[in-house]
Amino acid sequence: MVCTPDCVRDGGARAFPPVVALRLAMIVLLAPLLPLLAVPIPGRVRLQRGCCRLVLRCFGVRVRTTGGPVRNLRGMLVVSPHVSWLDVFVIGAVSPGTFVARADLIGWPGIGALARLMRIIPIERDSLRGLPEVVDTVAARLRSGRTVVAFPEGTTWCGRAHGRFYPAMFQAAVDASRPVQPLQLTYHHRDGSPSTVPAFVGDDGLLTSMRRLITARRTVARVHVAALQLPGTDRRELAARCQAAAGRRARQHRRARIAC
């Protein structure tokens, strides 16, 4: 089973025309400045978090976190289910780090510049030959004390359905002997009902995806911080533990706190 654009439903309330116009104006004003963000400067982590929050504001997205504290450990692998290109900015607003993401993201206008700022590790989803090199790169960054964020499902899902966590990327945490932080990322309408508006699946176009977000009244991204997992020695067992930790969020109902 895979998700397709047929899974996506606009649903929810629409934003008022002046709000849509304001969001478009913010995007137009922000886009020319994004290439400047790739210039190395002090305070990169704070800059990354601030830029991610600004991008989310442009698309009417608010972030709420639940669960444990957002840890700032050196050399931590962060894993999450994958729904959209927007995931990078949601997690970047909560737990800034280096991302493992689809290689073509770097070539996208505007967003690509911010992707370079976030030092994205590009991965070709359809090429298994390059996977060992990506895993080695992730392990090296973990050893150097960097936070690395990966989406071990290997592809995007609509948010109502999810894939399993593939074990390959967890080998980096095992090799580097570094802990893993599972996150559960879900999207919702303003009234709390699940939303597929941010989903970016199948042959869905980037501009089509952006239009859905810009015209939605409000999109809420909920990030649940699950229990930290020690790496152990078995990547498959580690992947199963992290998927279980992230999946437990569906059976819990805790009061959310605004993070963005």
Summary of the structure (lengths in Angstrom):
residues: 260
radius of gyration: 17.4
end to end distance: 33.7
largest distance: 54.6
contacts: 848
relative contact order: 0.22
helix: 41%
strand: 17%
